[in-house]
Amino acid sequence: MAAGQTFVATWINNAWVPSSSGSGVNPGVAVMQVMPGNINFGSMNVGMSATNSFTVENVGGSTLTGTATVTSPFSIVSGAGYNLAANQSQTIAVAFSPTSAGSYNQTVVLAGGGTNVTVSGAATNAVVNVAPTVSSISPNVSNLGGNPSVWLVNSGPIQLSASASANNTTPFRGNGETV
């Protein structure tokens, strides 16, 4: 350091970043700042999808170049690659698309910046209620008299596909239609 020169270092992303210019940012170093640092998608049904985003900003003095990657059931929807000059930012969109029930925690790896983003979410199976229970009308529906009914209720937020069959000579009817 030359006589009369001031040395300044700033604590950024858990590291001291030196600056000989006195501004707190070394003009030759790219420094990544990420907001927010974690994303929680909450809970959703299997088969659903949701998207959320975070921002990568270069608060350093040189170009910040890198890529964002994450593993399933999360995926990068947009902004996976970034090439940011000083004081530029970019939004990166992440989707959560679970295909099986469970809790998920992953890390979006931001290569080229030393900072990562935690993503989490939970998935549950759709809930289907049958009333009365099938076992209470099987095997002989004639014991119920008249025209017995079975109600299939989809109490979840996703589309339910169903079919029905009968193992005897009496036709099974759904919504007035023979199934």
Order of alpha helices (4+ residues) and beta strands (2+ residues): beta-beta-beta-beta-beta-beta-beta-beta-beta-beta-beta-beta-beta-beta-beta
